[in-house]
C-alpha cells in the first residue's frame, strides 16, 4: 500500500522531478508528458464516472470504468519505472497481456448489443456519453505521446502497454455508444450538412 503523508515537495522547484527509479529528468521530458497524459485520461474517466455512477442503466459500464481507472494507475507506474537495459524488472508494476485481453472482452460484450454504425458519431447525446468521448480523446492523445516515447532513442514501452492504450480508446467509444441508449441516442455526422 502507498502512504502519502507529505503532499508538497521542493525537489521539483528547479523544473525537474524523479522517476520511480530515482533518475531525475526535466518535468517536460517526453516520459513525464506521457505519464501526465495517462493521469489526465484517468481524470477524464473519473469525470465520466460521475455521470455513470448513479444511473442504474450505466451500472455495468461504471464497474468497467472503475477497473479502467485502476489499470491507468498501473500504467502510470509502468511508465514511471523505465527498463534501463531492456531487461525486465520483475519488481516493477507493468501492464500485462491479461489486462489487454480483459478490455478486448469488454469491448466485445458491449459492442454485441449495439446496432452497426452507418456514419461517424458526433460526441454527445447524453452527459455520460459526452464525458466518455472526452475521455476517449484524452486517451488518444496519451497514445500519441506513448508511441512517440516508444520510438524515442533509448526509451522503451512494453508491447502490452501500447496495445492497452490503443484498446482503451476503442472501449471508451463503444461505452459512449452503449450509455447512449445502446446507440439509439447517438448523434450521427451528416457530411456537408451545413454547406
Secondary structure, DSSP 8 states (H G I E B T S, - for coil): ---------STTTTSEEE-TTS-EEETTSHHHHHHHHHHHHHHHHHHHHHHHTT-GGGHHHHHHHHHHHHHHHHHHHHHHS--SSS---TTS----HHHHHHHHHHHHHHHTTS---SS-EES-SSHHHHHHHHHHHHHHHHHHHHHHHHHSTT----HHHHHHHHHHHHHHHHHHHHHTTTTTT-EE--TTTT-
